[in-house]
Amino acid sequence: MIIADDHPVIREGLTTRFATVPGLKVVGETASFAELLEILPTTQVDVVVLDLQRMGDSSVKVAQRLCRDFPSVGVVIYSGATELVPELVKIGVLGCVSKTDPVAELIKAIHFVAAGQRYMSQTIQAFLDKISNLGKITEREHTICQMVVGGYETPEIGEWLGIGTKTAQNTIGNLFAKTGTSNRVQLAEWYRQTFGLE
């Protein structure tokens, strides 16, 4: 597998931990999407463990490219950016584990994804269940709500999701209408209350 994370401590820690697990072998590490896309064509690998935050480029677009251009490589997202999970599942990412989960969850996800099976950690699955139970907003709208709560500006939301600023702005406007809110502060508060967030 290849570990792609911008934090050297995470990469080194996971590599050390995986060395103790039979059947897991780290063949490469990288801190950027660009380097990952250079390594993959020349490296025999079953799984990429990928953090989407602070590695450059539009995260969803890069994950989509990995799934499209390297269909034999399973992608496990290991990140604190849970707001992107619905979009990632939609484009074909098989595994998602939150960085708040134990490493044992990540190891389990790697085994499942290497076998071509889907695996969502308990934290991620609970998050997805909340979304599906809400039913009032689409997965993309949910993702945008999460990003509004996280303090992302509209251009950043458009860039992260690869949809452009105007589309992000229109979607936020639709969310105001759907939720009975009239600005980003109210939308964020509606979302926090709906999902019981602190």
Backbone bond lengths (Angstrom), bond angles and torsions (degrees), N, CA, C in turn:
res aa  C-N    CA-C-N  psi(-1)  N-CA   C-N-CA  omega(-1)  CA-C   N-CA-C  phi
1 M - - - 1.453 - - 1.519 109.81 -
2 I 1.331 114.64 163.48 1.461 121.87 173.40 1.526 107.72 -116.91
3 I 1.324 116.43 137.65 1.462 121.73 175.69 1.526 107.86 -105.02
4 A 1.322 116.01 121.45 1.463 121.46 179.84 1.525 108.75 -117.79
5 D 1.321 115.52 105.63 1.466 121.65 -178.14 1.521 107.46 -153.19
6 D 1.319 116.69 140.80 1.464 118.59 -176.95 1.523 113.59 -76.75
7 H 1.333 118.25 -9.45 1.470 121.32 179.64 1.531 110.91 -97.68
8 P 1.338 118.42 116.19 1.466 120.83 178.47 1.530 112.47 -57.85
9 V 1.326 117.50 -36.62 1.470 120.98 -178.63 1.528 110.45 -62.71
10 I 1.330 116.91 -40.99 1.470 120.85 178.24 1.525 109.73 -64.47
11 R 1.334 116.59 -48.22 1.473 120.12 -179.14 1.522 111.03 -58.94
12 E 1.328 116.60 -48.00 1.469 120.31 -178.39 1.523 111.29 -66.27
13 G 1.329 116.39 -41.41 1.468 120.37 179.74 1.516 112.10 -62.83
14 L 1.337 116.75 -44.80 1.466 120.06 179.57 1.525 111.13 -67.16
15 T 1.326 116.66 -41.19 1.470 119.93 178.97 1.523 110.27 -59.88
16 T 1.321 117.04 -44.83 1.469 121.56 178.59 1.523 111.09 -62.99
17 R 1.328 116.54 -44.43 1.474 120.91 -179.40 1.525 111.34 -65.40
18 F 1.334 117.02 -43.82 1.464 120.68 -178.16 1.525 112.14 -66.75
19 A 1.333 116.97 -26.58 1.471 120.54 179.09 1.522 111.39 -63.17
20 T 1.334 117.23 -20.22 1.470 121.00 -179.65 1.531 112.49 -92.60
21 V 1.339 116.44 -1.74 1.472 120.67 -176.28 1.524 109.65 -105.58
22 P 1.341 117.83 118.13 1.466 120.31 178.63 1.530 110.90 -57.37
23 G 1.322 115.18 135.52 1.462 119.82 177.08 1.516 114.97 89.94
24 L 1.330 117.65 -8.56 1.462 120.25 177.80 1.519 109.73 -107.53
25 K 1.330 115.22 130.00 1.464 119.57 179.01 1.525 109.02 -139.95
26 V 1.320 115.94 124.59 1.459 121.21 176.91 1.527 108.04 -89.24
27 V 1.340 116.07 121.02 1.468 120.07 -178.97 1.523 111.95 -106.30
28 G 1.334 116.66 -5.70 1.455 119.18 178.77 1.517 112.20 -169.13
29 E 1.334 114.68 156.94 1.464 122.31 176.35 1.518 107.85 -135.71
30 T 1.323 116.30 149.03 1.458 120.10 176.41 1.522 110.29 -152.35
31 A 1.327 115.14 155.87 1.466 120.43 179.65 1.522 111.90 -110.67
32 S 1.352 117.64 3.54 1.469 119.15 -177.73 1.521 111.48 -144.18
33 F 1.342 115.06 153.70 1.457 120.55 176.69 1.524 110.22 -64.21
34 A 1.336 116.26 -42.00 1.464 120.61 -177.56 1.528 110.55 -57.86
35 E 1.323 116.73 -45.88 1.464 120.53 179.63 1.524 111.00 -66.76
36 L 1.327 117.17 -38.51 1.463 120.87 177.89 1.524 110.39 -59.28
37 L 1.332 116.36 -43.88 1.462 120.48 -179.04 1.526 112.04 -69.12
38 E 1.329 117.76 -21.85 1.468 121.39 174.09 1.527 111.19 -78.95
39 I 1.339 116.76 -37.61 1.467 122.01 -176.33 1.525 112.10 -72.33
40 L 1.320 117.04 -42.46 1.467 121.15 -169.98 1.534 115.54 -56.03
41 P 1.342 119.82 -43.81 1.466 118.06 -176.98 1.533 114.16 -63.80
42 T 1.322 117.17 -21.25 1.467 119.85 -175.73 1.525 113.59 -111.70
43 T 1.325 116.68 7.69 1.469 120.35 -175.81 1.521 110.41 -125.00
44 Q 1.337 116.20 130.15 1.468 121.29 176.24 1.524 108.35 -76.19
45 V 1.329 116.01 113.60 1.463 119.47 -175.85 1.527 109.92 -148.56
46 D 1.341 115.75 141.50 1.469 121.30 178.66 1.525 112.00 -95.18
47 V 1.342 115.90 -33.32 1.468 120.74 -172.21 1.526 110.35 -139.27
48 V 1.330 115.26 141.92 1.464 121.70 169.03 1.524 107.09 -114.43
49 V 1.333 116.24 125.12 1.467 121.71 172.92 1.522 105.62 -95.32
50 L 1.324 115.86 117.35 1.456 121.04 -166.43 1.526 112.50 -127.89
51 D 1.342 115.41 127.66 1.465 120.52 169.09 1.518 106.68 -99.02
52 L 1.323 117.17 133.37 1.463 120.60 -174.99 1.517 113.97 -90.93
53 Q 1.301 118.62 -9.84 1.458 120.29 -173.48 1.523 112.25 -87.98
54 R 1.327 114.66 137.49 1.471 122.66 171.97 1.522 114.57 56.81
55 M 1.324 117.92 31.65 1.467 119.35 177.05 1.522 111.38 -110.76
56 G 1.331 117.62 7.97 1.454 121.87 178.43 1.517 112.36 86.68
57 D 1.324 115.84 159.98 1.463 124.33 178.64 1.525 111.83 65.67
58 S 1.315 115.08 172.53 1.463 120.96 177.13 1.519 108.84 -76.27
59 S 1.303 117.01 117.82 1.464 122.40 -173.76 1.513 113.20 -57.39
60 V 1.333 116.50 -47.80 1.459 120.04 -177.81 1.522 110.02 -64.70
61 K 1.333 116.67 -40.57 1.470 119.69 179.57 1.522 111.57 -63.09
62 V 1.324 117.04 -41.15 1.466 120.00 -179.79 1.520 110.44 -66.78
63 A 1.330 117.69 -43.74 1.466 120.52 177.45 1.522 110.35 -61.25
64 Q 1.327 116.33 -39.58 1.467 120.89 178.30 1.525 110.28 -63.53
65 R 1.321 115.98 -41.34 1.469 119.97 178.85 1.526 111.06 -64.56
66 L 1.327 116.93 -41.14 1.470 120.00 177.46 1.523 110.72 -59.14
67 C 1.336 116.38 -46.93 1.470 120.75 -178.88 1.525 111.40 -64.90
68 R 1.335 116.41 -35.81 1.466 120.83 -177.61 1.531 112.41 -78.89
69 D 1.335 116.75 -48.50 1.463 120.77 -172.98 1.522 113.83 -84.32
70 F 1.335 117.13 -20.48 1.470 121.00 -179.22 1.528 109.53 -130.56
71 P 1.345 117.16 64.75 1.477 120.18 -173.97 1.520 114.50 -63.17
72 S 1.335 117.37 -20.61 1.469 119.40 179.83 1.529 112.17 -84.00
73 V 1.328 117.05 -7.03 1.466 121.77 -179.65 1.527 108.95 -100.49
74 G 1.325 116.40 121.23 1.464 120.57 177.14 1.516 110.53 -78.97
75 V 1.315 116.32 140.05 1.467 121.26 -179.64 1.526 109.47 -108.97
76 V 1.334 115.63 124.70 1.463 121.67 173.02 1.524 107.13 -114.25
77 I 1.321 116.20 116.30 1.457 120.48 176.71 1.528 108.02 -83.62
78 Y 1.333 115.61 125.48 1.468 122.29 178.09 1.517 105.96 -123.84
79 S 1.319 116.43 96.19 1.454 119.02 -167.26 1.516 112.11 -154.76
80 G 1.306 115.05 161.54 1.451 120.41 171.91 1.524 111.48 -90.54
81 A 1.333 116.98 -4.08 1.468 121.93 -177.14 1.521 111.34 -85.93
82 T 1.321 116.70 64.49 1.467 120.37 -177.05 1.521 112.66 -64.80
83 E 1.337 117.71 -21.38 1.458 119.59 -178.42 1.526 112.75 -62.54
84 L 1.339 117.14 -19.92 1.461 120.31 -179.19 1.525 113.48 -89.90
85 V 1.325 117.95 -8.74 1.468 121.44 -173.89 1.524 113.84 -55.08
86 P 1.341 120.43 -46.77 1.465 118.38 -179.44 1.527 113.20 -56.88
87 E 1.331 116.89 -41.37 1.463 120.80 178.07 1.527 110.72 -65.46
88 L 1.325 116.83 -39.96 1.461 121.25 -177.84 1.522 111.60 -66.75
89 V 1.310 117.08 -41.03 1.466 121.34 178.06 1.525 109.34 -62.56
90 K 1.330 115.79 -40.50 1.461 121.38 -178.20 1.534 111.57 -62.02
91 I 1.330 117.73 -35.02 1.465 119.88 -176.81 1.525 113.36 -90.04
92 G 1.335 117.85 -0.46 1.455 119.37 172.46 1.513 117.31 112.64
93 V 1.331 118.01 6.74 1.468 119.89 175.24 1.528 108.33 -67.46
94 L 1.336 116.89 128.61 1.468 121.05 -175.22 1.523 114.03 -87.76
95 G 1.322 117.30 -30.09 1.460 119.31 -174.59 1.514 113.01 -128.48
96 C 1.324 115.92 136.68 1.469 121.27 176.10 1.523 109.14 -139.61
97 V 1.332 115.35 128.03 1.461 121.81 179.03 1.526 107.41 -134.65
98 S 1.320 116.28 134.07 1.458 120.71 177.61 1.528 109.54 -79.43
99 K 1.321 116.09 147.44 1.465 119.46 176.64 1.524 111.96 -69.04
100 T 1.325 117.28 -8.40 1.464 119.92 174.15 1.529 111.52 -84.82
101 D 1.333 117.13 -10.57 1.468 121.49 178.63 1.528 110.65 -79.80
102 P 1.343 117.41 156.45 1.467 120.11 174.46 1.531 110.63 -64.29
103 V 1.324 117.07 152.99 1.466 121.82 178.83 1.528 110.75 -59.33
104 A 1.339 117.41 -28.41 1.471 120.79 177.74 1.527 111.26 -57.62
105 E 1.334 117.28 -33.95 1.472 121.11 176.90 1.524 110.22 -65.65
106 L 1.320 116.47 -40.16 1.463 120.86 179.19 1.524 110.42 -65.16
107 I 1.328 116.53 -42.46 1.467 120.90 178.95 1.529 110.18 -61.63
108 K 1.321 116.13 -42.97 1.467 120.78 178.11 1.533 110.14 -61.32
109 A 1.328 116.11 -43.88 1.469 120.87 179.92 1.523 111.17 -61.20
110 I 1.322 117.10 -41.57 1.468 121.10 179.90 1.520 110.49 -61.10
111 H 1.324 117.29 -44.93 1.470 120.86 179.38 1.530 111.11 -62.18
112 F 1.325 117.08 -45.36 1.467 120.85 179.48 1.527 111.03 -61.59
113 V 1.322 116.36 -49.40 1.462 121.17 -175.87 1.528 110.93 -66.77
114 A 1.326 117.55 -37.41 1.470 120.57 176.65 1.526 111.06 -60.74
115 A 1.333 116.17 -28.26 1.471 121.43 178.23 1.534 111.69 -90.39
116 G 1.340 116.48 6.70 1.460 120.45 178.16 1.513 114.75 80.98
117 Q 1.333 116.41 16.84 1.465 120.37 -177.45 1.532 110.93 -108.73
118 R 1.319 115.04 152.25 1.463 121.60 179.99 1.534 109.70 -79.52
119 Y 1.342 115.70 141.89 1.462 119.84 176.00 1.526 109.75 -146.78
120 M 1.312 115.24 120.91 1.462 122.07 173.47 1.526 107.12 -115.82
121 S 1.321 116.93 129.14 1.467 119.20 178.70 1.523 109.37 -62.50
122 Q 1.317 116.77 165.77 1.467 120.60 -178.94 1.528 111.31 -59.28
123 T 1.314 116.66 -40.17 1.467 120.84 179.16 1.522 110.66 -62.40
124 I 1.326 115.70 -46.11 1.465 120.79 -179.03 1.524 110.73 -67.32
125 Q 1.334 117.29 -42.49 1.464 120.28 -179.00 1.528 111.19 -63.90
126 A 1.330 116.67 -39.63 1.466 120.27 177.39 1.531 110.28 -62.18
127 F 1.307 115.65 -39.20 1.461 122.73 177.69 1.533 110.42 -62.89
128 L 1.343 117.01 -46.27 1.464 121.55 179.45 1.525 111.40 -65.89
129 D 1.325 116.68 -36.77 1.467 120.62 178.34 1.528 110.92 -62.92
130 K 1.336 116.08 -39.85 1.468 119.74 178.22 1.522 110.48 -60.66
131 I 1.333 115.64 -42.07 1.462 120.06 -179.39 1.523 110.49 -63.03
132 S 1.329 116.51 -48.99 1.464 119.63 -176.25 1.519 111.24 -66.15
133 N 1.316 117.19 -31.20 1.461 120.43 178.55 1.527 112.10 -72.59
134 L 1.308 116.40 -26.65 1.461 118.84 -178.38 1.526 110.98 -66.83
135 G 1.337 117.25 -51.41 1.453 121.68 173.54 1.515 115.96 69.09
136 K 1.308 117.64 -13.79 1.462 120.27 -175.93 1.524 111.87 -81.77
137 I 1.304 116.54 -29.08 1.457 120.41 -178.71 1.521 109.90 -124.83
138 T 1.331 115.71 153.97 1.462 120.88 179.65 1.527 109.97 -74.79
139 E 1.329 115.69 169.71 1.470 119.63 179.03 1.523 110.80 -61.10
140 R 1.346 116.37 -42.82 1.467 118.57 -179.97 1.526 110.58 -64.83
141 E 1.338 117.25 -41.06 1.463 120.26 178.37 1.523 110.63 -63.63
142 H 1.328 115.48 -37.73 1.466 119.63 176.46 1.527 110.28 -61.11
143 T 1.337 115.64 -45.53 1.463 120.42 179.31 1.526 110.35 -58.76
144 I 1.315 116.07 -44.12 1.464 120.27 -179.81 1.529 110.86 -64.99
145 C 1.334 117.53 -39.95 1.475 120.22 175.62 1.522 110.57 -57.80
146 Q 1.335 116.23 -45.58 1.471 120.67 179.09 1.522 110.31 -57.93
147 M 1.332 115.82 -41.44 1.457 119.63 -177.44 1.530 111.24 -71.29
148 V 1.339 116.84 -35.05 1.473 120.45 175.11 1.529 109.27 -62.75
149 V 1.326 116.83 -45.41 1.470 121.13 177.12 1.527 110.02 -59.02
150 G 1.338 116.41 -38.06 1.459 121.40 -179.20 1.520 114.14 -75.46
151 G 1.340 116.94 -2.37 1.460 119.91 176.42 1.517 115.43 88.54
152 Y 1.328 117.81 9.75 1.465 120.49 178.28 1.530 109.91 -69.38
153 E 1.317 116.74 139.96 1.462 121.69 174.51 1.531 108.63 -82.40
154 T 1.332 116.57 161.08 1.466 121.37 -176.29 1.536 112.75 -55.63
155 P 1.344 120.30 -45.95 1.471 118.97 178.48 1.537 112.71 -60.60
156 E 1.339 116.57 -36.75 1.467 120.18 177.66 1.523 110.90 -65.09
157 I 1.332 116.78 -41.27 1.463 120.98 178.99 1.522 109.42 -61.61
158 G 1.325 116.03 -46.47 1.463 120.09 178.64 1.513 112.15 -59.70
159 E 1.341 116.25 -41.93 1.468 120.36 -179.21 1.523 111.55 -68.02
160 W 1.339 117.35 -46.48 1.472 121.22 -178.79 1.520 111.43 -60.16
161 L 1.341 116.06 -40.44 1.463 119.92 -176.49 1.522 112.51 -90.60
162 G 1.339 116.72 -6.79 1.459 120.16 179.06 1.523 112.92 68.15
163 I 1.346 117.33 33.45 1.466 120.47 -175.97 1.528 112.91 -117.70
164 G 1.311 118.12 -5.01 1.456 120.70 -179.92 1.523 112.34 85.44
165 T 1.326 114.65 153.21 1.461 121.00 -176.76 1.523 112.07 -64.08
166 K 1.341 117.24 -43.08 1.469 121.03 -176.76 1.530 111.01 -62.97
167 T 1.331 117.16 -44.20 1.467 120.44 178.99 1.525 110.53 -63.79
168 A 1.333 116.54 -42.43 1.468 120.16 177.84 1.528 110.21 -61.32
169 Q 1.333 116.21 -42.40 1.470 121.23 -179.91 1.532 110.54 -63.03
170 N 1.345 116.78 -44.05 1.470 120.78 178.76 1.527 111.37 -63.17
171 T 1.337 116.33 -40.31 1.465 120.31 -179.84 1.527 110.72 -65.41
172 I 1.325 116.44 -40.47 1.469 119.97 177.25 1.530 109.87 -63.23
173 G 1.336 117.20 -39.88 1.464 120.89 176.08 1.523 111.82 -61.01
174 N 1.344 116.71 -41.79 1.470 121.02 176.74 1.524 111.02 -63.27
175 L 1.327 115.72 -37.21 1.468 120.13 178.73 1.525 111.46 -64.74
176 F 1.331 116.74 -38.38 1.466 119.42 176.39 1.530 109.52 -56.84
177 A 1.347 115.88 -45.77 1.469 120.42 -178.23 1.531 111.41 -65.73
178 K 1.335 116.68 -42.66 1.466 120.81 -177.39 1.522 112.62 -67.87
179 T 1.326 115.82 -33.48 1.468 119.56 -172.49 1.528 113.07 -101.77
180 G 1.331 116.30 -3.15 1.462 119.20 -179.56 1.513 112.96 72.38
181 T 1.324 116.31 24.69 1.465 120.85 177.77 1.522 108.71 -106.89
182 S 1.329 116.63 168.32 1.465 118.55 -177.78 1.525 113.62 -130.28
183 N 1.335 117.10 -1.71 1.463 119.57 176.48 1.528 109.67 -155.25
184 R 1.320 115.72 172.97 1.467 121.12 -175.12 1.533 112.39 -64.72
185 V 1.327 116.84 -36.30 1.471 120.23 179.64 1.523 109.95 -63.33
186 Q 1.335 116.21 -45.51 1.467 120.13 178.90 1.528 111.20 -65.56
187 L 1.339 116.26 -40.32 1.468 119.97 178.70 1.525 110.56 -61.45
188 A 1.329 116.56 -44.69 1.467 120.67 179.29 1.526 110.56 -61.88
189 E 1.329 116.73 -40.95 1.465 120.62 179.73 1.529 110.94 -67.40
190 W 1.345 116.75 -41.29 1.471 120.81 176.29 1.529 109.87 -58.14
191 Y 1.331 115.32 -44.68 1.461 120.10 -177.50 1.531 110.74 -65.19
192 R 1.324 116.44 -44.81 1.473 120.40 179.07 1.528 110.77 -59.12
193 Q 1.314 116.51 -45.19 1.466 119.89 -178.86 1.526 111.44 -67.80
194 T 1.327 116.78 -40.82 1.465 121.08 -178.82 1.520 111.17 -62.80
195 F 1.333 116.09 -39.10 1.460 120.36 -176.44 1.521 113.07 -100.72
196 G 1.325 116.88 5.71 1.458 120.26 177.26 1.506 113.34 64.69
197 L 1.341 116.30 33.31 1.465 119.91 -179.84 1.517 109.87 -84.85
198 E 1.336 114.92 148.11 1.476 119.59 178.16 1.518 109.80 -77.05
